[in-house]
Amino acid sequence: MNGLGGADAQPRCVLRDLLHAQAEARPDEVYAAFESGQTWTFRELLAQVRETAAGLAALGVRQGDFVALWLAHGPVALRTWFAVNYLGAVAVPVNLAYKGQLLARVLANSGVRLMVLESHLVDRLQALAPADRASLSSLVTVGDGEPSVPPGLRQVDEAALHGAGSSPPEPSVPIRATDLQVVLYTSGTTGPSKGVLCSYLHLWTSGHNVYFLTARDRYMVNLPLAHVSGILPCTLMLALGGSIAVVERFQTDRFWEQIRGCQATFVILLGAMAKFLLSQPARDEERGTPLTKILLLPFDMPTEPMRQRWGVDVYTSFNMTEVCCPIMSAPNPTALGSCGRLRPGIEARIADPEDFEVADGTVGELLLRTDQPWSFSHGYHEDPAATARAWRNGWFHTGDAFRRDAEGNFYFVDRLKDTIRRRGENISSFEVEAELLAFPAVQEAAVVAVPSEFGEDEVMAVVTSKPGQRVDPVELVHFLVPRMPYFMVPRYVRVVAELPKTPTLKVEKHLLRHQALEAPGVWDREQAGLHLNRNT
């Protein structure tokens, strides 16, 4: 990145320019492969995007406009997003799970007038009060069905996106590297969603710091385009001249079929994905696949089982929508639980609540900054207060508790808001969850704070059982007692069929906190007569 100026960066990071450059340089090479078997070469991609851009322009989309995209993962979502940017407009992908006030907040904050959406989602707009639809005035509906469109909204069908043979207009001014490309709304697991402003240069920088990918790779995109982990693969591989394999979602039982069918060489495995795959009986179809590399997030299990069984190299990292892959590992890391080390061009500080740096081994908030302008997000849309809080004192405040070892490895400890304080002791939910997952019958676990009758917090564990097994709370507590300090052992245990999650598989802990002790089936260790103390 050193020496990269705005004018020099523009040919490599503005999507419109990249589309033309790659269509000229490698017209017949495949850029996108879909589960249906359909593929797009770079030449075909440009044609699809220009046709869609002409259709959007005919609907009134102009350079600088915000356009909401509420679309299922697939060809329509990809070409519509690219077409919005081709016009110099700003794409606003919407989480497919949003409804009610979450949806209303995105509409109000973004101020979009036009939304391209799946037909079956119109009912969720119908359920909103007219005022909650904010400035929204036009819908382009995609897919089967004839939705009942709310009064006051203009509706056209998907045919409007095909441009009727016309050409899209040229931007009124050249699109710059620092122009806004996408607004991504954070998942809202710890509070209201915020619209993260992503310039072309920000997304380009984020993608290019996945240093081990090349033009020969095909990146499986199995995460939504409303999430940075769905957006980055598309922009990165376009810039590299590589390719993407777009699949609707991760499926344990179809994963290797998807890898072979789309000829993917790389994929991100989030959360429990790797554990789900390893829990399946080993099969011949896992070996000799095109897959050569995976990014494991978090790095909470040894790499050797995956390397031996699948023949892949394993990497890990830390990233957020607001930053640009600041921490990356070498291949096949050994410091279990780490995220890797700082990449060149990034400064980091593990800091106390007043932003002063703490010693190695001490837990504090991870603060970041970069030597390259615009390689981080430049703020939150229409939220100056949140922007000022996050970027105070010249550092971006991640909201994550980290520690650093003497070798320079960074370790995620917890979301700061997930830290539990019980009778003067700070407890990491992440650490408690790691011990819960070691119990043989536990499939997934989430730990949250619940109010204590003595003030501060009590620890509550919400777990799911592995297929064919049963989690007994008494056995679970006896398992945990020798593995952790007495004050960390959950007082409350709740066994559920599944944990509530966002489309990117993050556990929605705010829902668990909201339900807390009023939820059915909560087991109380104290009421069961299992009292723990310093001598336990």
Number of C-alpha atoms within 10 A of each C-alpha: 13 8 8 11 12 15 11 11 18 20 16 19 25 27 24 21 15 20 22 16 19 23 20 13 12 14 17 14 18 19 25 26 24 21 16 11 8 10 20 19 19 27 20 18 23 25 17 22 26 28 22 29 29 26 25 25 20 17 16 11 21 19 19 19 19 25 28 26 26 24 28 19 21 19 19 19 21 21 21 25 28 27 29 32 27 28 26 28 24 29 25 26 25 23 25 20 12 18 16 13 12 15 20 18 20 25 21 16 17 20 18 22 20 24 23 26 24 22 22 15 18 17 14 13 18 15 12 16 12 15 10 18 22 18 16 22 15 17 22 21 27 22 13 11 10 11 15 13 16 18 9 10 14 13 18 14 16 19 13 16 27 17 20 13 10 15 14 20 15 11 14 11 8 11 23 19 24 21 20 23 30 26 26 27 25 20 22 15 15 15 10 13 17 22 23 21 23 29 25 26 27 27 28 23 22 24 23 21 18 19 11 11 19 15 13 12 22 28 28 28 27 21 25 25 28 27 20 22 19 19 22 21 28 24 22 26 23 23 24 18 22 23 29 27 27 29 23 14 16 18 15 16 11 9 16 20 16 21 23 16 17 25 19 25 23 23 21 22 19 18 18 16 18 17 16 13 18 15 11 10 6 12 9 9 11 18 15 11 19 20 24 17 24 22 20 22 21 19 25 16 15 15 19 15 11 18 16 11 14 20 18 22 20 22 23 25 22 21 17 16 24 25 23 23 22 26 21 23 23 15 17 17 18 15 15 14 19 26 27 26 20 19 14 13 12 15 14 17 21 24 21 15 8 7 17 11 17 16 14 16 14 15 20 26 26 25 23 19 20 18 12 17 15 20 23 26 23 19 20 21 18 16 13 11 10 14 17 14 12 19 17 12 11 11 18 22 20 19 15 19 24 25 23 23 13 9 8 12 19 28 24 20 22 21 17 17 14 20 19 24 18 20 13 10 12 13 22 20 25 19 14 23 18 14 15 27 16 13 15 14 19 20 20 21 24 22 26 26 25 21 15 12 8 9 10 15 20 22 23 29 24 23 24 21 19 15 9 6 12 13 20 14 21 14 10 18 20 12 17 19 16 11 15 13 14 16 20 23 26 24 21 24 24 20 21 17 9 13 20 16 15 16 17 20 15 15 18 17 21 16 14 21 17 11 12 19 18 9 11 11 11 18 19 18 18 11 10 10 8 12 11 15 8 7 5 9
